[in-house]
Amino acid sequence: MSIEVILLGAAQDGGIPQAGCECRNCLPAQHDPGRKKFVSSLGILDREEEAFWLVDATPDFREQLHLMQTHAQDCKFEGIFITHAHIGHYTGLIHLGREAMHTKSIPVYGTQTMLDFLASNAPWNQLVEIRNIELRPVQDSVSIEISPNLSITPITVPHRSEYSDTLAYLVKGSNKKLFFCPDIDSWDKLQFNIKEFLEEVDIALVDGTFFSEGELEGRVMGDVPHPLVEESVQKLQGLQTEVLFVHLNHTNPLWEVGSERSWLEERGFRIGEQGQSWVL
């Protein structure tokens, strides 16, 4: 019962409200802080070891770290697992620098391309040079035991690789497994069958960026490929796994109660809600 995973946010990289947007989801959130949605991130907590970790350092890092510290007041912040080098997943690292927390060798886990990106580009390389962070490379499908009751396995997934390759993470406690995959171009481009893989998982938090075609007015959706929620539901139908969609874009109609949300839930799926937690 010692391992707990907490969803610290469920929005796409820009969050809600997104800068400069007055859509039906963003405009109300500009006037009502209670409607704000944090960017997708996980908190992983081991109370027996009095430690917690984050998956991704988002633009909402300050608030998400505070949520974890409030939830686990006797536990120490022990590291961050990064999925990839898009703005919603690593830019919160800036708060670890000397202008803010000035941390001491906080472990940052990621692929070699991700860590090379941090070590080679300002301002991130300053975090490395003055030892605010300690870079720890991970390898595809090689589990890392970060406490006696907790292991994390990085899994390479296909996604736009301008600066780094991309990982999902499988989090394993004493009794259950949780899969976190906020970004992927296509399930069909994986090197394994996603439905067969998820049959061995208890909870899956997966890419739900766009519900359907045509959500990005004035932009080509093919420039930012993601599996549509409609397609993912069809592919994953029939699983016993608890599947929830995260990383929802501000345009996604699933944010509101309506026909799309009803359609999703009638098929046994849900969206992830900030603050949800699971005991592994």
C-alpha positions in Angstrom: 0.0 0.0 0.0 3.0 2.3 0.0 3.1 3.3 -3.7 0.7 6.0 -4.8 0.5 7.7 -8.2 -1.2 11.1 -8.5 -2.2 12.8 -11.7 -1.0 16.4 -11.3 -2.4 17.7 -14.6 -4.2 16.4 -17.7 -3.8 19.2 -20.3 -1.6 19.5 -23.4 1.6 21.5 -23.3 -0.1 24.9 -23.4 -2.5 24.2 -20.5 -5.8 25.9 -20.0 -6.1 28.8 -20.5 -3.7 28.7 -23.4 -1.9 32.0 -24.1 -3.8 34.2 -26.5 -6.8 32.0 -26.8 -10.5 32.8 -26.3 -12.0 29.4 -27.1 -14.9 27.9 -25.2 -12.5 26.3 -22.7 -9.8 29.0 -22.4 -12.0 32.1 -22.0 -13.8 31.0 -18.9 -10.6 29.8 -17.3 -9.1 33.3 -17.8 -11.8 34.7 -15.4 -12.2 31.6 -13.1 -9.0 30.2 -11.6 -11.0 27.1 -10.7 -11.3 26.2 -14.4 -7.5 26.3 -15.0 -6.0 23.0 -16.1 -2.4 22.0 -15.5 -0.2 20.3 -18.0 0.0 16.5 -17.9 2.3 15.2 -15.2 2.5 12.5 -12.6 3.6 12.4 -9.0 4.9 9.1 -7.7 5.0 8.7 -3.9 6.6 6.0 -1.7 5.6 6.8 1.9 7.6 4.0 3.4 10.7 5.5 1.8 9.5 9.0 2.5 10.2 10.0 -1.1 8.4 11.2 -4.2 9.3 11.7 -7.9 7.7 13.6 -10.8 7.2 12.5 -14.3 7.8 15.6 -16.5 8.7 19.1 -15.4 5.9 21.1 -17.0 5.2 24.9 -17.3 3.1 24.3 -14.2 6.0 22.9 -12.2 5.7 25.3 -9.2 2.1 24.5 -8.5 2.5 20.7 -9.2 5.5 20.5 -6.9 3.5 22.3 -4.2 0.6 19.8 -4.7 3.0 17.0 -4.0 4.7 18.6 -1.1 1.3 19.3 0.5 0.1 15.8 -0.2 3.3 14.2 1.2 4.6 16.6 3.8 7.1 14.1 5.3 8.5 13.0 1.9 11.5 14.3 0.1 11.6 15.3 -3.6 14.0 12.7 -5.1 13.9 13.2 -8.9 12.2 13.8 -12.2 11.6 11.4 -15.2 11.4 13.3 -18.5 9.4 12.0 -21.4 10.8 14.3 -24.1 11.9 17.8 -25.2 8.7 19.5 -26.1 7.8 22.6 -24.0 5.2 20.9 -21.8 7.5 18.3 -20.5 10.8 19.7 -19.5 10.7 23.6 -19.3 9.7 23.5 -15.6 13.3 22.5 -14.9 14.1 26.2 -15.0 12.7 26.5 -11.4 15.5 24.2 -10.2 18.2 26.9 -11.1 19.9 29.4 -8.9 17.3 32.1 -9.6 14.7 29.9 -7.8 15.1 26.6 -5.8 18.9 26.2 -6.5 18.6 22.5 -5.9 21.5 20.2 -5.2 22.0 17.4 -7.7 18.3 16.5 -8.2 18.3 13.4 -10.4 16.8 14.0 -13.9 16.2 10.8 -15.8 15.8 10.6 -19.6 17.1 9.2 -22.8 20.6 10.0 -23.9 19.3 12.4 -26.6 17.2 14.2 -24.0 20.1 14.5 -21.6 22.4 15.6 -24.4 19.9 18.3 -25.3 19.9 19.6 -21.7 23.7 19.5 -21.4 24.4 21.2 -24.7 21.9 24.1 -24.7 21.5 27.2 -22.6 20.0 27.9 -20.1 19.6 24.2 -19.3 23.3 23.4 -19.4 23.8 25.8 -16.4 21.7 23.5 -14.3 24.1 20.7 -15.1 27.3 22.8 -14.8 26.5 24.2 -11.3 25.0 20.8 -10.3 21.4 21.8 -9.7 20.5 18.6 -11.5 22.3 15.3 -12.1 21.7 13.7 -15.4 20.8 10.0 -15.3 20.4 8.2 -18.7 17.8 5.4 -19.1 17.4 2.7 -21.7 14.4 1.5 -23.5 12.6 -1.3 -21.7 15.3 -1.5 -18.9 13.6 -1.2 -15.5 15.0 1.1 -12.8 14.3 0.2 -9.2 14.1 3.5 -7.4 12.9 2.0 -4.1 12.3 -1.5 -2.8 8.6 -1.4 -3.8 8.8 0.7 -6.9 10.3 0.3 -10.4 9.9 2.5 -13.5 10.5 1.2 -17.0 11.0 3.6 -19.9 9.4 2.6 -23.2 10.3 4.3 -26.5 7.3 5.6 -28.4 7.2 7.3 -31.9 6.8 11.1 -31.6 8.2 14.2 -33.3 11.9 14.1 -32.5 13.1 17.6 -33.3 15.3 17.7 -30.1 15.0 14.3 -28.5 13.3 10.9 -28.8 10.2 10.2 -26.6 9.4 7.9 -23.8 6.4 6.6 -22.1 6.8 5.1 -18.6 5.5 1.9 -16.9 5.3 2.4 -13.2 5.2 -0.8 -11.1 4.3 -1.1 -7.5 3.9 -4.2 -5.3 0.5 -5.0 -6.7 -0.3 -3.0 -9.8 1.1 -1.4 -12.9 0.4 2.0 -14.4 1.3 3.1 -18.0 1.8 6.8 -18.7 2.0 7.8 -22.4 1.0 11.5 -22.8 2.5 11.8 -26.3 2.6 9.5 -29.3 2.2 10.0 -33.0 0.4 6.7 -33.8 -0.3 3.4 -32.0 0.4 1.6 -35.2 4.0 2.9 -35.4 4.9 1.2 -32.1 7.2 -1.8 -32.2 4.6 -3.8 -30.2 0.8 -4.3 -30.1 -0.5 -1.7 -27.7 -3.7 -3.6 -26.9 -1.8 -6.8 -26.0 0.6 -4.7 -23.9 -2.1 -3.0 -22.0 -3.8 -6.3 -21.1 -0.9 -6.7 -18.6 -1.4 -3.2 -17.1 -4.0 -2.1 -14.5 -4.2 1.6 -15.3 -3.3 3.4 -18.6 -3.1 7.2 -18.9 -2.8 7.7 -22.7 -2.6 10.5 -25.3 -6.0 12.1 -25.7 -4.8 15.4 -27.3 -7.5 15.6 -30.0 -10.9 14.0 -30.0 -11.5 14.2 -33.7 -10.4 15.7 -37.0 -10.8 19.4 -37.5 -10.2 20.7 -34.0 -7.3 23.0 -35.0 -8.9 25.8 -37.0 -6.5 27.3 -39.4 -3.8 24.7 -38.7 -2.8 21.4 -40.3 -3.4 18.7 -37.8 -0.9 16.5 -39.6 1.8 18.9 -38.4 1.2 17.7 -34.8 0.2 14.0 -35.2 -1.6 12.3 -32.4 -4.0 9.4 -32.3 -7.5 10.8 -32.2 -9.5 9.7 -29.2 -12.1 8.3 -31.5 -9.4 6.0 -33.1 -7.9 5.0 -29.7 -11.3 4.0 -28.3 -11.9 1.8 -31.4 -8.4 0.2 -31.0 -8.6 -0.4 -27.3 -12.2 -1.4 -26.9 -12.7 -4.5 -24.8 -9.8 -4.1 -22.4 -10.2 -4.8 -18.7 -7.6 -2.2 -18.1 -8.7 1.2 -16.7 -8.0 3.6 -19.6 -8.1 7.3 -19.1 -7.1 10.0 -21.6 -4.7 12.8 -20.7 -2.8 15.5 -22.5 -6.0 17.0 -23.8 -5.6 20.0 -26.0 -7.5 23.2 -25.1 -9.8 22.6 -28.1 -10.9 19.1 -27.0 -14.6 18.9 -26.4 -14.0 16.2 -23.7 -13.2 18.9 -21.2 -16.9 19.7 -20.9 -19.8 17.4 -20.1 -21.6 16.7 -23.4 -22.2 14.3 -26.2 -18.5 13.5 -26.7 -18.0 12.8 -23.0 -21.1 10.6 -22.9 -19.9 8.7 -26.0 -16.5 8.1 -24.3 -17.9 6.9 -21.0 -20.5 4.7 -22.6 -17.6 2.7 -24.1 -15.9 2.3 -20.7 -13.3 5.1 -21.0 -12.8 8.3 -19.1 -10.6 11.4 -19.1 -8.0 11.9 -16.4 -8.9 14.4 -13.7 -6.2 16.4 -11.9 -5.8 15.0 -8.4 -6.9 11.5 -9.2 -4.7 8.9 -7.5 -4.1 5.2 -7.6 -2.5 2.8 -5.1 0.0 0.4 -6.8 
